[in-house]
């Protein structure tokens, strides 16, 4: 793949020097000191919070090895978010920089701050949607050698591809890359255990994610083009549709709109992309220090009473749905039946009895110990795995409709799943803060390569004020909507396709060499990430 800087007959000269923003200004010493200080503060806060949680849980320490692996895994996960910051967020600032709405260095600091805020207020839905793509047996044994091999393989593969595309100046998608890495690990794990490679991935969830990644660029292209055409029809100020004159900023209202949309895209990027790292960090924490993070220890006593009651009512409702000729299942047999169903999605007569038995076992465990925080260390992993299997089994039953529940049973099962998710799908504040700092600081490093591609190498003319505003508005709304529905989308794909849409709508034309490279990166991302992560997983399973 040639770099985008290579001259071609289709690529016109870059914008005139008088119109081109000054991208080479060096940050001052105060900025550098602040950057290093925030980085150090983030790492210290992470270590302090982790030690505090582990100490409060009373988790016994028999060896330092899991904690060393935990530290390495956390650094790699935060490194992924750091790379994600400078790889993806340049898309948010390209329009305000190339329309001279904000100075480059101020723009990336501004974007980094709102990425930080976006992560802090994120819901966590995207984080656990990503985890649902992982092989069920590895999630249940995430603290094992294979579990660490999985986490290291998919994170390192994603970092390698992100750095490679960044070096070439290609706005490739971090979301796309991480999904490919997860699928690669799932296929490799299935093949290594003698199963068909297609059985290693939740293809229903992967298809749902794939549609969001596929459709979001089309939405970006089409909606940005339509918005620009609507703007031309209703706003007749010709200056908005022409390239900036020198370094003159746009009129105050369009400048305000551009800054607002840059802020919105940055915030939405943080709330969506930041969750991917959070989900993986929670997997790492559950695997290494389950006593502290496998169950939501902050659940109050009154909620615990409610949890037990809902579990018992769910068990009774499910038992009424089971033919009396079927025998009750022991907890271990029920766990195996649910694990097989979650992995294969093949419904059989054992699934509903297994779910009933597991609901009763979970409720009894929590009732016996009085609260989630009081579950002893030796039981935590099993209780958490039973909760995960029950929640995933209910999700698949609800989607497939294989079990014909009456209205009351369906209501009980849905309420039970919500209780299970409240008990296991939580993200501590310190994890959000650590990811927010990594993503926010990453925004301020290495942004120039992608900014130049978006600002100069998609269209044949300099980005106009109206084009920048249209692309940013669409990107902000698309990513925000995806976050509401728990879908991972690519900031890169939405924004760059939005810029391409505005260039097409205005008749200024597209640089086909750049589009070919972008399309090539889009096509190659999934298979390359799959190959990298699958190969690394095989290698790491030999080492751990």
Beta strands, then each sheet from edge to edge (+ up, - down):
end
